């Protein structure tokens, strides 16, 4: 599955000396996945080295190739001098409705400040 998506990130208040930043996420997916997602992200970075990390959770609700339901996504992104890694996984056992049993991974690409997704997934036969 593939298509574009829009994301709104809303920073949340935290103490001035907090080691991490917390943000609310709102996403609208288009294309093969017509859905909205609500989530939260925690992020931290080390200004002296440029290293950074984020983790996030989203609940996605809508239709994927015409099947309706919801599922959870878990994100882990790491950046350091060696490059970047991003792992986004559909949480096994989190699918509901016609998406029950879904498993898979999600790729995210950003070009010219526009976001795109690819989803490699499986849903067991009913």
N, C-alpha and C positions, 0 to 999 in steps of 0.2 A: 504494500500500500504506500502511496506517496501523495504529497501535496504541500501547499503552503500553510503556515499558521502565523497568527498574530499573538504577541505576548505583551502583557502589561505587568510590570514589576513595581510593587508599591513598598518602599522601605518602611520598616517599623521602628518605632522609638526603642533605643537601648541606652544603657549607661555609657557615659563618655569613655570609660576604660574597658568596655566589653570587648572580649577577644574575637567575637564573631558578629557579623551583621545578619539581621533577620529580615526577610522580605516575603510578602504575599505575592502569589502568582495567579494570573488569570490568562487563559489561553483559549483561542478560537481556532479550531482546525478546519480546513477545507480540503476538498478533493476526495480521495478514497475514504478518509476519515472525516465525517461531519460531526463535530463534537465540541463541547466546551470542557475545560479542565480548571479546577481550583486546586491550589497547592501552596506549599511553603518551602522556602529555601533558606539555608544557612550558608554563609560564605566567610572565608578568612583569607588574608594574604599577608605576606611578609615583604614590606617595602624594600628592605635591604637586599634581598635576593631575587625578588620578582616571583617567588613561589606563591601559589594560591590553590585553594580547594573550595569546592561547593558540594553540598548534598541537598537533594530536594525530593519531595513526594508530591504526586499529583493524583487526583481522582478524575478520570476521563469518563464523560457520559455522552453518549450519542450513538451514531451508527458507523460501522466499519464494513465496507463493501456490502451495505444494505442490512447488516445484522445489528440489532439494537441491544444496548446494554451498557455496562460500565466496567472499568478495570483500574487498577492502581499501577502507577509507574514510579520507579525508584531511580534517581539520578546520582552519579558520582563523577565529578570532574576534577582533574588535577592538572596544574600547570607548573612547570619548573624549567630550569635551563636546558633540560633534555627534550622539551616539547610539551605536548598536551595529550591527555587521555580523557575520553568521555565514554562512560558506560551508562546506558539507560535501558532498564529491564522492565518488562511487564511482569508484575509480581504473580507468580504461579498461585492458582487458587483464588485469585481476586476477581475473576470475571463473573458478571451477572447477566441474566437474561439470555439472549442468543449468543452472548460472548462468554458464557460459562465454559471454563476449561482452557481459556486462551493462555498461551505462553508465547514469549518472543522477546525481541530486542527492538529498540528504536534508535535510529540515527538522526542527528540534528545537524543541519548545515546552514550557515549564515552567509549570504552573498549580498553586497550592497545594502546592508542593514535589514535585509528581508530574511525571514526564517522559513526553512523547508524541513520536512520530515520524511523518513522512509521507515516503514515498519515491516520487519520479517516476522511473521507470526504463524501459529498453527492453532486450530480449534478442532478438538476431537469430533468425529462424526457422532451424530445423535443416535 
